[in-house]
Amino acid sequence: MSAVKVIKVLGTSEESWEEAAREAVREANETVHEIHGVDVEKWTAKVEDGEIVEYRATTEIAFPVEQ
């Protein structure tokens, strides 16, 4: 039986929500090995003067735990 750990990571982008999700995975991948999946929990954005200036993706990233 294998154990899986899930961490929450916030990704940001000035381009799109999809790029923000990709950024979350890239950031997690710097310290976490063998990422098996990502679940986008929430899409949000920062707005200034009526325009979106930053897209945000709150993600849950799953990876196996070494035993």
PyMOL Python script that loads the backbone (N, CA, C, O; Angstrom):
from pymol import cmd

cmd.read_pdbstr("""\
ATOM      1  N   MET A   1       0.838  -1.165   0.000  1.00  0.00           N
ATOM      2  CA  MET A   1       0.000   0.000   0.000  1.00  0.00           C
ATOM      3  C   MET A   1       0.893   1.242   0.000  1.00  0.00           C
ATOM      4  O   MET A   1       1.898   1.282   0.710  1.00  0.00           O
ATOM      5  N   SER A   2       0.538   2.235  -0.778  1.00  0.00           N
ATOM      6  CA  SER A   2       1.328   3.458  -0.811  1.00  0.00           C
ATOM      7  C   SER A   2       0.543   4.606  -0.185  1.00  0.00           C
ATOM      8  O   SER A   2      -0.685   4.663  -0.250  1.00  0.00           O
ATOM      9  N   ALA A   3       1.290   5.501   0.413  1.00  0.00           N
ATOM     10  CA  ALA A   3       0.684   6.682   1.027  1.00  0.00           C
ATOM     11  C   ALA A   3       0.897   7.878   0.106  1.00  0.00           C
ATOM     12  O   ALA A   3       1.939   8.000  -0.537  1.00  0.00           O
ATOM     13  N   VAL A   4      -0.084   8.745   0.051  1.00  0.00           N
ATOM     14  CA  VAL A   4      -0.014   9.935  -0.783  1.00  0.00           C
ATOM     15  C   VAL A   4      -0.199  11.157   0.110  1.00  0.00           C
ATOM     16  O   VAL A   4      -1.049  11.174   1.000  1.00  0.00           O
ATOM     17  N   LYS A   5       0.599  12.161  -0.144  1.00  0.00           N
ATOM     18  CA  LYS A   5       0.470  13.418   0.586  1.00  0.00           C
ATOM     19  C   LYS A   5      -0.084  14.469  -0.367  1.00  0.00           C
ATOM     20  O   LYS A   5       0.234  14.463  -1.556  1.00  0.00           O
ATOM     21  N   VAL A   6      -0.909  15.366   0.153  1.00  0.00           N
ATOM     22  CA  VAL A   6      -1.488  16.446  -0.645  1.00  0.00           C
ATOM     23  C   VAL A   6      -1.102  17.769   0.009  1.00  0.00           C
ATOM     24  O   VAL A   6      -1.304  17.965   1.208  1.00  0.00           O
ATOM     25  N   ILE A   7      -0.543  18.676  -0.797  1.00  0.00           N
ATOM     26  CA  ILE A   7      -0.207  20.002  -0.296  1.00  0.00           C
ATOM     27  C   ILE A   7      -0.987  21.050  -1.084  1.00  0.00           C
ATOM     28  O   ILE A   7      -1.362  20.822  -2.235  1.00  0.00           O
ATOM     29  N   LYS A   8      -1.222  22.172  -0.470  1.00  0.00           N
ATOM     30  CA  LYS A   8      -1.925  23.273  -1.135  1.00  0.00           C
ATOM     31  C   LYS A   8      -0.885  24.289  -1.592  1.00  0.00           C
ATOM     32  O   LYS A   8      -0.035  24.713  -0.809  1.00  0.00           O
ATOM     33  N   VAL A   9      -0.956  24.676  -2.869  1.00  0.00           N
ATOM     34  CA  VAL A   9      -0.002  25.622  -3.439  1.00  0.00           C
ATOM     35  C   VAL A   9      -0.773  26.679  -4.229  1.00  0.00           C
ATOM     36  O   VAL A   9      -1.680  26.351  -4.994  1.00  0.00           O
ATOM     37  N   LEU A  10      -0.408  27.941  -4.041  1.00  0.00           N
ATOM     38  CA  LEU A  10      -1.010  29.042  -4.779  1.00  0.00           C
ATOM     39  C   LEU A  10      -0.072  29.441  -5.912  1.00  0.00           C
ATOM     40  O   LEU A  10       1.088  29.778  -5.676  1.00  0.00           O
ATOM     41  N   GLY A  11      -0.577  29.402  -7.137  1.00  0.00           N
ATOM     42  CA  GLY A  11       0.186  29.857  -8.293  1.00  0.00           C
ATOM     43  C   GLY A  11      -0.379  31.173  -8.782  1.00  0.00           C
ATOM     44  O   GLY A  11      -1.582  31.413  -8.678  1.00  0.00           O
ATOM     45  N   THR A  12       0.485  32.034  -9.317  1.00  0.00           N
ATOM     46  CA  THR A  12       0.037  33.323  -9.832  1.00  0.00           C
ATOM     47  C   THR A  12       0.583  33.558 -11.231  1.00  0.00           C
ATOM     48  O   THR A  12       1.620  33.013 -11.609  1.00  0.00           O
ATOM     49  N   SER A  13      -0.129  34.375 -11.989  1.00  0.00           N
ATOM     50  CA  SER A  13       0.289  34.721 -13.346  1.00  0.00           C
ATOM     51  C   SER A  13      -0.354  36.040 -13.749  1.00  0.00           C
ATOM     52  O   SER A  13      -1.454  36.367 -13.304  1.00  0.00           O
ATOM     53  N   GLU A  14       0.330  36.781 -14.581  1.00  0.00           N
ATOM     54  CA  GLU A  14      -0.246  37.994 -15.158  1.00  0.00           C
ATOM     55  C   GLU A  14      -0.980  37.671 -16.452  1.00  0.00           C
ATOM     56  O   GLU A  14      -1.638  38.544 -17.019  1.00  0.00           O
ATOM     57  N   GLU A  15      -0.878  36.410 -16.938  1.00  0.00           N
ATOM     58  CA  GLU A  15      -1.420  36.021 -18.235  1.00  0.00           C
ATOM     59  C   GLU A  15      -2.795  35.340 -18.166  1.00  0.00           C
ATOM     60  O   GLU A  15      -3.725  35.745 -18.864  1.00  0.00           O
ATOM     61  N   SER A  16      -2.921  34.291 -17.312  1.00  0.00           N
ATOM     62  CA  SER A  16      -4.156  33.506 -17.303  1.00  0.00           C
ATOM     63  C   SER A  16      -4.232  32.625 -16.064  1.00  0.00           C
ATOM     64  O   SER A  16      -3.243  32.421 -15.360  1.00  0.00           O
ATOM     65  N   TRP A  17      -5.457  32.099 -15.814  1.00  0.00           N
ATOM     66  CA  TRP A  17      -5.617  31.145 -14.718  1.00  0.00           C
ATOM     67  C   TRP A  17      -4.884  29.855 -15.021  1.00  0.00           C
ATOM     68  O   TRP A  17      -4.304  29.253 -14.117  1.00  0.00           O
ATOM     69  N   GLU A  18      -4.897  29.415 -16.270  1.00  0.00           N
ATOM     70  CA  GLU A  18      -4.205  28.178 -16.625  1.00  0.00           C
ATOM     71  C   GLU A  18      -2.704  28.303 -16.361  1.00  0.00           C
ATOM     72  O   GLU A  18      -2.078  27.372 -15.853  1.00  0.00           O
ATOM     73  N   GLU A  19      -2.138  29.445 -16.703  1.00  0.00           N
ATOM     74  CA  GLU A  19      -0.713  29.661 -16.440  1.00  0.00           C
ATOM     75  C   GLU A  19      -0.446  29.726 -14.939  1.00  0.00           C
ATOM     76  O   GLU A  19       0.611  29.286 -14.486  1.00  0.00           O
ATOM     77  N   ALA A  20      -1.374  30.260 -14.170  1.00  0.00           N
ATOM     78  CA  ALA A  20      -1.218  30.286 -12.712  1.00  0.00           C
ATOM     79  C   ALA A  20      -1.183  28.865 -12.154  1.00  0.00           C
ATOM     80  O   ALA A  20      -0.399  28.582 -11.248  1.00  0.00           O
ATOM     81  N   ALA A  21      -2.019  27.967 -12.678  1.00  0.00           N
ATOM     82  CA  ALA A  21      -2.012  26.563 -12.241  1.00  0.00           C
ATOM     83  C   ALA A  21      -0.691  25.906 -12.621  1.00  0.00           C
ATOM     84  O   ALA A  21      -0.111  25.163 -11.829  1.00  0.00           O
ATOM     85  N   ARG A  22      -0.216  26.180 -13.833  1.00  0.00           N
ATOM     86  CA  ARG A  22       1.080  25.622 -14.253  1.00  0.00           C
ATOM     87  C   ARG A  22       2.209  26.121 -13.349  1.00  0.00           C
ATOM     88  O   ARG A  22       3.116  25.363 -13.008  1.00  0.00           O
ATOM     89  N   GLU A  23       2.151  27.383 -12.968  1.00  0.00           N
ATOM     90  CA  GLU A  23       3.161  27.954 -12.088  1.00  0.00           C
ATOM     91  C   GLU A  23       3.146  27.268 -10.716  1.00  0.00           C
ATOM     92  O   GLU A  23       4.204  27.033 -10.132  1.00  0.00           O
ATOM     93  N   ALA A  24       1.978  26.952 -10.209  1.00  0.00           N
ATOM     94  CA  ALA A  24       1.887  26.240  -8.926  1.00  0.00           C
ATOM     95  C   ALA A  24       2.589  24.892  -9.014  1.00  0.00           C
ATOM     96  O   ALA A  24       3.322  24.517  -8.099  1.00  0.00           O
ATOM     97  N   VAL A  25       2.373  24.160 -10.104  1.00  0.00           N
ATOM     98  CA  VAL A  25       3.022  22.859 -10.279  1.00  0.00           C
ATOM     99  C   VAL A  25       4.528  23.035 -10.436  1.00  0.00           C
ATOM    100  O   VAL A  25       5.298  22.272  -9.852  1.00  0.00           O
ATOM    101  N   ARG A  26       4.963  24.027 -11.213  1.00  0.00           N
ATOM    102  CA  ARG A  26       6.408  24.268 -11.383  1.00  0.00           C
ATOM    103  C   ARG A  26       7.071  24.583 -10.047  1.00  0.00           C
ATOM    104  O   ARG A  26       8.149  24.069  -9.748  1.00  0.00           O
ATOM    105  N   GLU A  27       6.430  25.423  -9.250  1.00  0.00           N
ATOM    106  CA  GLU A  27       6.992  25.776  -7.945  1.00  0.00           C
ATOM    107  C   GLU A  27       7.091  24.551  -7.034  1.00  0.00           C
ATOM    108  O   GLU A  27       8.121  24.325  -6.399  1.00  0.00           O
ATOM    109  N   ALA A  28       6.016  23.763  -6.973  1.00  0.00           N
ATOM    110  CA  ALA A  28       6.021  22.566  -6.126  1.00  0.00           C
ATOM    111  C   ALA A  28       7.082  21.580  -6.601  1.00  0.00           C
ATOM    112  O   ALA A  28       7.728  20.919  -5.788  1.00  0.00           O
ATOM    113  N   ASN A  29       7.261  21.482  -7.911  1.00  0.00           N
ATOM    114  CA  ASN A  29       8.204  20.527  -8.487  1.00  0.00           C
ATOM    115  C   ASN A  29       9.658  20.813  -8.099  1.00  0.00           C
ATOM    116  O   ASN A  29      10.511  19.934  -8.222  1.00  0.00           O
ATOM    117  N   GLU A  30       9.945  22.019  -7.637  1.00  0.00           N
ATOM    118  CA  GLU A  30      11.307  22.349  -7.209  1.00  0.00           C
ATOM    119  C   GLU A  30      11.711  21.602  -5.943  1.00  0.00           C
ATOM    120  O   GLU A  30      12.895  21.339  -5.731  1.00  0.00           O
ATOM    121  N   THR A  31      10.729  21.254  -5.090  1.00  0.00           N
ATOM    122  CA  THR A  31      11.060  20.578  -3.832  1.00  0.00           C
ATOM    123  C   THR A  31      10.337  19.245  -3.643  1.00  0.00           C
ATOM    124  O   THR A  31      10.690  18.468  -2.756  1.00  0.00           O
ATOM    125  N   VAL A  32       9.338  18.981  -4.465  1.00  0.00           N
ATOM    126  CA  VAL A  32       8.552  17.755  -4.348  1.00  0.00           C
ATOM    127  C   VAL A  32       8.833  16.883  -5.560  1.00  0.00           C
ATOM    128  O   VAL A  32       8.838  17.366  -6.693  1.00  0.00           O
ATOM    129  N   HIS A  33       9.066  15.596  -5.320  1.00  0.00           N
ATOM    130  CA  HIS A  33       9.365  14.674  -6.411  1.00  0.00           C
ATOM    131  C   HIS A  33       8.152  13.794  -6.717  1.00  0.00           C
ATOM    132  O   HIS A  33       7.351  13.484  -5.834  1.00  0.00           O
ATOM    133  N   GLU A  34       8.040  13.410  -7.955  1.00  0.00           N
ATOM    134  CA  GLU A  34       7.000  12.476  -8.411  1.00  0.00           C
ATOM    135  C   GLU A  34       5.587  12.995  -8.179  1.00  0.00           C
ATOM    136  O   GLU A  34       4.743  12.283  -7.634  1.00  0.00           O
ATOM    137  N   ILE A  35       5.330  14.230  -8.590  1.00  0.00           N
ATOM    138  CA  ILE A  35       3.972  14.758  -8.486  1.00  0.00           C
ATOM    139  C   ILE A  35       3.068  13.905  -9.359  1.00  0.00           C
ATOM    140  O   ILE A  35       3.353  13.699 -10.539  1.00  0.00           O
ATOM    141  N   HIS A  36       1.977  13.406  -8.785  1.00  0.00           N
ATOM    142  CA  HIS A  36       1.061  12.522  -9.506  1.00  0.00           C
ATOM    143  C   HIS A  36      -0.192  13.212 -10.008  1.00  0.00           C
ATOM    144  O   HIS A  36      -0.844  12.722 -10.931  1.00  0.00           O
ATOM    145  N   GLY A  37      -0.536  14.340  -9.414  1.00  0.00           N
ATOM    146  CA  GLY A  37      -1.753  14.992  -9.859  1.00  0.00           C
ATOM    147  C   GLY A  37      -1.917  16.359  -9.228  1.00  0.00           C
ATOM    148  O   GLY A  37      -1.280  16.699  -8.231  1.00  0.00           O
ATOM    149  N   VAL A  38      -2.793  17.128  -9.846  1.00  0.00           N
ATOM    150  CA  VAL A  38      -3.110  18.454  -9.330  1.00  0.00           C
ATOM    151  C   VAL A  38      -4.615  18.667  -9.456  1.00  0.00           C
ATOM    152  O   VAL A  38      -5.222  18.317 -10.468  1.00  0.00           O
ATOM    153  N   ASP A  39      -5.196  19.241  -8.427  1.00  0.00           N
ATOM    154  CA  ASP A  39      -6.615  19.581  -8.429  1.00  0.00           C
ATOM    155  C   ASP A  39      -6.709  21.082  -8.204  1.00  0.00           C
ATOM    156  O   ASP A  39      -6.239  21.589  -7.185  1.00  0.00           O
ATOM    157  N   VAL A  40      -7.310  21.792  -9.144  1.00  0.00           N
ATOM    158  CA  VAL A  40      -7.488  23.227  -8.960  1.00  0.00           C
ATOM    159  C   VAL A  40      -8.706  23.415  -8.072  1.00  0.00           C
ATOM    160  O   VAL A  40      -9.832  23.095  -8.451  1.00  0.00           O
ATOM    161  N   GLU A  41      -8.456  23.935  -6.897  1.00  0.00           N
ATOM    162  CA  GLU A  41      -9.495  24.105  -5.890  1.00  0.00           C
ATOM    163  C   GLU A  41     -10.274  25.405  -6.102  1.00  0.00           C
ATOM    164  O   GLU A  41     -11.486  25.453  -5.897  1.00  0.00           O
ATOM    165  N   LYS A  42      -9.557  26.464  -6.519  1.00  0.00           N
ATOM    166  CA  LYS A  42     -10.210  27.769  -6.614  1.00  0.00           C
ATOM    167  C   LYS A  42      -9.462  28.656  -7.604  1.00  0.00           C
ATOM    168  O   LYS A  42      -8.232  28.692  -7.616  1.00  0.00           O
ATOM    169  N   TRP A  43     -10.222  29.372  -8.436  1.00  0.00           N
ATOM    170  CA  TRP A  43      -9.662  30.386  -9.339  1.00  0.00           C
ATOM    171  C   TRP A  43     -10.034  31.749  -8.765  1.00  0.00           C
ATOM    172  O   TRP A  43     -11.210  31.994  -8.495  1.00  0.00           O
ATOM    173  N   THR A  44      -9.069  32.639  -8.571  1.00  0.00           N
ATOM    174  CA  THR A  44      -9.344  33.993  -8.106  1.00  0.00           C
ATOM    175  C   THR A  44      -8.459  34.962  -8.883  1.00  0.00           C
ATOM    176  O   THR A  44      -7.598  34.541  -9.656  1.00  0.00           O
ATOM    177  N   ALA A  45      -8.669  36.244  -8.679  1.00  0.00           N
ATOM    178  CA  ALA A  45      -7.854  37.239  -9.370  1.00  0.00           C
ATOM    179  C   ALA A  45      -7.755  38.508  -8.537  1.00  0.00           C
ATOM    180  O   ALA A  45      -8.642  38.826  -7.745  1.00  0.00           O
ATOM    181  N   LYS A  46      -6.661  39.220  -8.736  1.00  0.00           N
ATOM    182  CA  LYS A  46      -6.466  40.540  -8.145  1.00  0.00           C
ATOM    183  C   LYS A  46      -6.905  41.557  -9.201  1.00  0.00           C
ATOM    184  O   LYS A  46      -6.527  41.455 -10.368  1.00  0.00           O
ATOM    185  N   VAL A  47      -7.707  42.538  -8.778  1.00  0.00           N
ATOM    186  CA  VAL A  47      -8.235  43.536  -9.708  1.00  0.00           C
ATOM    187  C   VAL A  47      -7.782  44.926  -9.264  1.00  0.00           C
ATOM    188  O   VAL A  47      -7.847  45.269  -8.084  1.00  0.00           O
ATOM    189  N   GLU A  48      -7.324  45.714 -10.231  1.00  0.00           N
ATOM    190  CA  GLU A  48      -6.971  47.117  -9.994  1.00  0.00           C
ATOM    191  C   GLU A  48      -7.600  47.958 -11.092  1.00  0.00           C
ATOM    192  O   GLU A  48      -7.479  47.635 -12.273  1.00  0.00           O
ATOM    193  N   ASP A  49      -8.262  49.020 -10.710  1.00  0.00           N
ATOM    194  CA  ASP A  49      -8.901  49.932 -11.663  1.00  0.00           C
ATOM    195  C   ASP A  49      -9.811  49.208 -12.649  1.00  0.00           C
ATOM    196  O   ASP A  49      -9.858  49.554 -13.829  1.00  0.00           O
ATOM    197  N   GLY A  50     -10.530  48.205 -12.160  1.00  0.00           N
ATOM    198  CA  GLY A  50     -11.480  47.489 -12.996  1.00  0.00           C
ATOM    199  C   GLY A  50     -10.878  46.480 -13.947  1.00  0.00           C
ATOM    200  O   GLY A  50     -11.586  45.948 -14.802  1.00  0.00           O
ATOM    201  N   GLU A  51      -9.572  46.195 -13.821  1.00  0.00           N
ATOM    202  CA  GLU A  51      -8.894  45.237 -14.701  1.00  0.00           C
ATOM    203  C   GLU A  51      -8.201  44.157 -13.873  1.00  0.00           C
ATOM    204  O   GLU A  51      -7.664  44.430 -12.799  1.00  0.00           O
ATOM    205  N   ILE A  52      -8.220  42.941 -14.384  1.00  0.00           N
ATOM    206  CA  ILE A  52      -7.481  41.857 -13.729  1.00  0.00           C
ATOM    207  C   ILE A  52      -5.991  42.092 -13.954  1.00  0.00           C
ATOM    208  O   ILE A  52      -5.533  42.230 -15.088  1.00  0.00           O
ATOM    209  N   VAL A  53      -5.252  42.135 -12.859  1.00  0.00           N
ATOM    210  CA  VAL A  53      -3.805  42.345 -12.956  1.00  0.00           C
ATOM    211  C   VAL A  53      -3.016  41.109 -12.534  1.00  0.00           C
ATOM    212  O   VAL A  53      -1.821  41.007 -12.810  1.00  0.00           O
ATOM    213  N   GLU A  54      -3.691  40.164 -11.859  1.00  0.00           N
ATOM    214  CA  GLU A  54      -3.015  38.936 -11.456  1.00  0.00           C
ATOM    215  C   GLU A  54      -4.039  37.819 -11.320  1.00  0.00           C
ATOM    216  O   GLU A  54      -5.024  37.948 -10.593  1.00  0.00           O
ATOM    217  N   TYR A  55      -3.795  36.728 -12.022  1.00  0.00           N
ATOM    218  CA  TYR A  55      -4.631  35.527 -11.930  1.00  0.00           C
ATOM    219  C   TYR A  55      -4.034  34.628 -10.854  1.00  0.00           C
ATOM    220  O   TYR A  55      -2.814  34.518 -10.730  1.00  0.00           O
ATOM    221  N   ARG A  56      -4.911  33.983 -10.072  1.00  0.00           N
ATOM    222  CA  ARG A  56      -4.445  33.112  -8.987  1.00  0.00           C
ATOM    223  C   ARG A  56      -5.167  31.772  -9.062  1.00  0.00           C
ATOM    224  O   ARG A  56      -6.379  31.716  -9.271  1.00  0.00           O
ATOM    225  N   ALA A  57      -4.413  30.706  -8.891  1.00  0.00           N
ATOM    226  CA  ALA A  57      -4.976  29.355  -8.865  1.00  0.00           C
ATOM    227  C   ALA A  57      -4.547  28.684  -7.565  1.00  0.00           C
ATOM    228  O   ALA A  57      -3.359  28.455  -7.337  1.00  0.00           O
ATOM    229  N   THR A  58      -5.516  28.373  -6.721  1.00  0.00           N
ATOM    230  CA  THR A  58      -5.227  27.620  -5.505  1.00  0.00           C
ATOM    231  C   THR A  58      -5.356  26.146  -5.869  1.00  0.00           C
ATOM    232  O   THR A  58      -6.417  25.691  -6.295  1.00  0.00           O
ATOM    233  N   THR A  59      -4.266  25.408  -5.696  1.00  0.00           N
ATOM    234  CA  THR A  59      -4.230  24.014  -6.135  1.00  0.00           C
ATOM    235  C   THR A  59      -3.911  23.077  -4.980  1.00  0.00           C
ATOM    236  O   THR A  59      -3.329  23.477  -3.971  1.00  0.00           O
ATOM    237  N   GLU A  60      -4.307  21.816  -5.154  1.00  0.00           N
ATOM    238  CA  GLU A  60      -3.884  20.739  -4.263  1.00  0.00           C
ATOM    239  C   GLU A  60      -3.032  19.806  -5.113  1.00  0.00           C
ATOM    240  O   GLU A  60      -3.481  19.315  -6.149  1.00  0.00           O
ATOM    241  N   ILE A  61      -1.811  19.566  -4.673  1.00  0.00           N
ATOM    242  CA  ILE A  61      -0.857  18.769  -5.436  1.00  0.00           C
ATOM    243  C   ILE A  61      -0.571  17.481  -4.663  1.00  0.00           C
ATOM    244  O   ILE A  61      -0.238  17.513  -3.478  1.00  0.00           O
ATOM    245  N   ALA A  62      -0.707  16.348  -5.357  1.00  0.00           N
ATOM    246  CA  ALA A  62      -0.549  15.039  -4.722  1.00  0.00           C
ATOM    247  C   ALA A  62       0.754  14.380  -5.164  1.00  0.00           C
ATOM    248  O   ALA A  62       1.155  14.463  -6.325  1.00  0.00           O
ATOM    249  N   PHE A  63       1.404  13.721  -4.201  1.00  0.00           N
ATOM    250  CA  PHE A  63       2.641  12.994  -4.493  1.00  0.00           C
ATOM    251  C   PHE A  63       2.801  11.867  -3.471  1.00  0.00           C
ATOM    252  O   PHE A  63       2.263  11.947  -2.367  1.00  0.00           O
ATOM    253  N   PRO A  64       3.548  10.807  -3.844  1.00  0.00           N
ATOM    254  CA  PRO A  64       3.709   9.678  -2.930  1.00  0.00           C
ATOM    255  C   PRO A  64       4.658  10.023  -1.787  1.00  0.00           C
ATOM    256  O   PRO A  64       5.583  10.819  -1.948  1.00  0.00           O
ATOM    257  N   VAL A  65       4.414   9.413  -0.634  1.00  0.00           N
ATOM    258  CA  VAL A  65       5.255   9.579   0.525  1.00  0.00           C
ATOM    259  C   VAL A  65       6.170   8.365   0.620  1.00  0.00           C
ATOM    260  O   VAL A  65       5.711   7.224   0.572  1.00  0.00           O
ATOM    261  N   GLU A  66       7.455   8.620   0.755  1.00  0.00           N
ATOM    262  CA  GLU A  66       8.403   7.511   0.904  1.00  0.00           C
ATOM    263  C   GLU A  66       8.231   6.864   2.266  1.00  0.00           C
ATOM    264  O   GLU A  66       8.096   7.540   3.285  1.00  0.00           O
ATOM    265  N   GLN A  67       8.240   5.537   2.259  1.00  0.00           N
ATOM    266  CA  GLN A  67       8.043   4.813   3.524  1.00  0.00           C
ATOM    267  C   GLN A  67       9.284   4.089   3.919  1.00  0.00           C
ATOM    268  O   GLN A  67       9.308   3.425   4.955  1.00  0.00           O
TER     269      GLN A  67
END
""", "prot")
cmd.dss("prot")
cmd.show_as("cartoon", "prot")
cmd.util.cbc("prot")
cmd.orient("prot")
